[in-house]
């Protein structure tokens, strides 16, 4: 089974293409992500919730939110942008209003959908122009279209209606893991809490996530550790304990396997940004 991995992104990027090579592994970015479906259908797992996505749906994925898609092909716009990309131009109050910390799916009426499609096209065209003519690049033009999209999401009525799954057990398991990761002792605890066998728990993660339970749990822990490393001065031993690792060496081992650098190196790099 594959690991849930951090995937690096540029400060800003937009793609428009048929989605035929899917990133079905659990992953996350140090960036916001906007996914606007043009054609096709998907099932998206964002955090601990499954969403059914079809034409006209827009998916908002906050920074460092673990997510993946199923294997169905689709056509879409996909936008990545880091917080620093908009922080230079947007006041904190406006930024916090427009760039929420919780994932959601938006679907507007026909008029709103037409406006979104036009704005994504303009954003994509401007980005392509600047890639071809970097001497005339002006990221403020990209921010303009991006903020117009976010204002539209903020002001328009959202008529998206999530499908009610027949069995929401997997969502409940993921929600429990996200809320209790520092204290989870292992698979036996989860299996016992949800009255299933360890074998069936492994089956659920393989079927829905294509990642092992331990890999998913460690990804949630490492994501929390990254936040502590970026924002504080706690010793590594205290970070390891607070994120649910039994020992500092094991924490450092798992951290380097996922991030490619040691916790100390990550802290130094984060403070240079």
C-alpha positions in Angstrom: 0.0 0.0 0.0 1.1 3.5 -0.7 1.9 6.1 1.9 0.1 9.3 2.6 2.5 12.0 1.4 3.2 15.7 1.4 3.2 16.9 -2.2 5.0 20.2 -2.9 3.4 22.8 -5.1 4.4 26.2 -6.6 3.3 29.4 -5.0 0.6 29.5 -7.6 -0.5 27.2 -10.4 -3.6 26.5 -12.4 -4.2 23.5 -14.7 -7.1 22.7 -17.1 -7.0 19.2 -18.4 -8.8 15.9 -18.5 -7.9 14.1 -15.3 -6.7 10.7 -16.5 -3.7 10.2 -14.2 -5.2 10.5 -10.8 -3.5 11.1 -7.5 -5.4 8.5 -5.7 -2.9 8.2 -2.8 -3.7 10.2 0.4 -1.7 13.4 0.2 -1.6 17.0 1.3 0.0 20.3 0.3 1.2 23.4 2.1 -1.2 25.3 -0.1 -4.9 25.9 -0.7 -6.5 23.9 -3.5 -9.5 24.7 -5.7 -11.0 22.0 -7.9 -13.7 22.9 -10.4 -15.4 20.0 -12.2 -16.1 20.6 -15.9 -17.2 17.1 -16.9 -17.3 13.7 -15.2 -17.9 12.4 -11.7 -15.6 11.8 -8.7 -15.7 10.7 -5.1 -13.4 13.0 -3.1 -12.2 12.2 0.4 -11.2 15.4 2.2 -10.1 15.1 5.8 -12.7 12.7 7.3 -15.6 13.3 4.8 -16.5 11.7 1.5 -18.0 14.0 -1.2 -19.7 13.1 -4.5 -18.4 15.6 -7.2 -20.0 16.2 -10.6 -20.1 18.9 -13.3 -20.3 22.4 -11.8 -19.1 21.4 -8.3 -16.3 23.4 -6.8 -14.1 21.8 -4.1 -12.3 23.9 -1.5 -9.4 22.2 0.2 -7.5 24.2 2.9 -3.8 24.1 3.6 -2.4 20.8 4.9 -5.8 19.0 4.5 -5.3 15.3 3.7 -7.3 14.2 0.6 -7.5 11.9 -2.4 -9.8 11.0 -5.2 -11.2 7.8 -6.7 -10.0 6.4 -10.1 -12.7 7.9 -12.3 -11.5 10.2 -15.1 -12.7 13.8 -15.3 -12.1 17.2 -16.8 -11.4 20.1 -14.4 -9.7 23.3 -13.5 -7.2 22.7 -10.6 -5.7 25.7 -8.7 -3.0 25.7 -6.1 -1.9 28.8 -4.2 0.1 29.2 -1.0 -1.0 31.6 1.8 2.0 33.8 1.1 0.7 34.3 -2.5 -2.4 36.3 -1.3 -1.1 37.6 2.0 0.9 40.3 0.2 -2.3 41.8 -1.3 -5.2 41.0 1.1 -5.8 42.3 4.6 -6.0 39.6 7.3 -9.8 40.2 8.0 -10.7 39.8 4.3 -8.4 36.8 3.9 -9.9 35.0 6.9 -13.4 35.7 5.6 -12.7 34.4 2.1 -10.2 31.6 2.8 -11.8 29.4 5.3 -10.0 26.7 7.3 -12.7 24.0 6.7 -13.2 22.1 3.4 -16.4 22.4 1.5 -18.1 21.7 -1.8 -19.9 24.5 -3.6 -22.6 24.2 -6.4 -24.3 27.4 -7.6 -27.3 28.0 -9.9 -26.9 28.2 -13.7 -25.9 31.9 -13.6 -23.3 31.3 -10.9 -21.9 28.3 -12.7 -21.5 30.3 -15.9 -19.6 33.1 -13.9 -17.3 30.6 -12.3 -16.5 28.9 -15.6 -15.7 32.3 -17.1 -13.5 33.3 -14.2 -11.5 30.1 -14.2 -11.0 30.5 -17.9 -9.7 34.0 -17.5 -7.4 32.9 -14.6 -6.1 30.0 -16.7 -5.5 32.2 -19.8 -3.7 34.9 -17.8 -1.5 32.3 -16.1 -0.7 30.7 -19.5 0.2 34.1 -20.9 2.5 34.9 -18.0 4.2 31.5 -18.3 4.9 32.2 -22.0 6.0 35.8 -21.4 7.6 35.9 -17.9 9.0 39.4 -18.6 5.4 40.7 -18.4 4.3 38.6 -15.5 2.2 40.4 -12.9 0.9 38.1 -10.1 -1.6 40.8 -9.1 -3.6 40.0 -12.2 -3.8 36.4 -11.0 -4.8 37.5 -7.5 -7.6 39.6 -9.1 -9.3 36.7 -10.8 -8.7 34.4 -7.8 -10.3 36.9 -5.4 -13.3 37.3 -7.8 -13.8 33.5 -7.6 -13.6 33.6 -3.8 -16.0 36.6 -3.5 -18.5 34.7 -5.7 -18.3 31.6 -3.4 -18.7 33.9 -0.4 -21.8 35.7 -1.7 -23.6 33.2 -3.9 -26.1 30.6 -2.6 -24.6 27.1 -2.3 -27.1 24.5 -3.4 -24.8 21.5 -3.2 -26.5 18.6 -1.5 -24.1 15.9 -0.2 -25.1 12.3 -1.0 -26.0 10.4 2.2 -23.8 7.2 2.2 -25.5 4.0 3.1 -22.7 3.2 5.5 -20.9 6.2 7.1 -18.7 4.0 9.2 -15.5 5.0 7.4 -16.2 8.7 7.8 -16.8 8.1 11.5 -13.5 6.2 11.8 -11.6 9.0 10.1 -13.3 11.6 12.2 -12.3 9.8 15.4 -8.7 9.4 14.2 -8.4 13.1 13.3 -9.8 14.1 16.7 -7.9 11.6 18.9 -4.6 10.8 17.0 -2.3 11.7 20.0 -3.9 9.1 22.2 -4.6 6.2 19.8 -2.7 3.1 20.8 -3.1 1.1 17.6 -5.5 -0.8 15.4 -6.9 -2.8 18.3 -8.4 0.3 19.8 -10.1 1.5 16.6 -11.4 -2.0 15.8 -12.8 -2.4 19.3 -14.4 1.0 19.4 -16.3 0.4 16.1 -17.0 -3.2 16.8 -15.1 -4.6 13.8 -12.1 -6.9 13.4 -8.6 -5.7 12.6 -8.9 -7.5 9.3 -12.0 -5.6 8.3 -10.4 -2.3 9.4 -7.5 -3.0 7.1 -10.0 -3.9 4.3 -11.8 -0.6 4.8 -8.6 1.4 4.5 -7.5 -0.5 1.4 -10.9 -0.2 -0.3 -11.6 3.5 0.5 -8.1 5.0 1.0 -5.5 2.8 -0.7 -3.3 3.5 2.3 -2.7 1.5 5.4 -4.3 2.5 8.7 -0.8 3.1 10.3 0.3 5.2 7.3 -2.8 7.4 7.6 -2.4 7.8 11.4 1.2 8.7 11.0 0.4 11.3 8.3 -2.1 13.0 10.7 0.5 13.0 13.4 3.3 14.4 11.2 1.0 17.1 9.9 0.4 18.2 13.5 4.1 18.1 14.2 4.8 20.3 11.2 2.5 23.0 12.6 4.3 22.9 16.0 7.7 23.0 14.3 6.7 26.0 12.2 5.1 28.1 14.9 6.9 27.3 18.2 10.1 26.4 20.0 9.1 23.1 21.8 11.9 20.5 22.0 11.5 17.5 19.7 10.8 15.2 22.6 7.8 17.3 23.6 6.5 17.5 20.0 6.8 13.8 19.6 4.8 13.1 22.8 2.1 15.7 22.0 1.6 14.2 18.6 1.3 10.6 19.8 4.7 9.1 19.2 6.1 6.8 21.8 9.8 7.9 21.3 11.7 10.8 19.8 13.9 8.5 17.6 10.8 6.9 16.1 9.2 10.3 15.5 12.3 11.5 13.7 12.4 8.3 11.6 8.8 8.6 10.5 9.1 12.4 10.0 12.1 12.0 7.7 10.4 9.2 5.7 7.5 11.4 5.0 9.0 14.8 4.6 12.5 13.9 3.3 14.2 16.0 6.0 14.7 15.7 9.8 12.4 17.7 12.1 15.3 20.0 13.0 16.0 20.7 9.3 12.3 21.2 8.6 12.1 23.8 11.4 15.2 25.7 10.0 13.8 25.7 6.5 10.3 26.8 7.6 11.8 29.9 9.4 13.7 30.9 6.2 10.4 31.3 4.3 
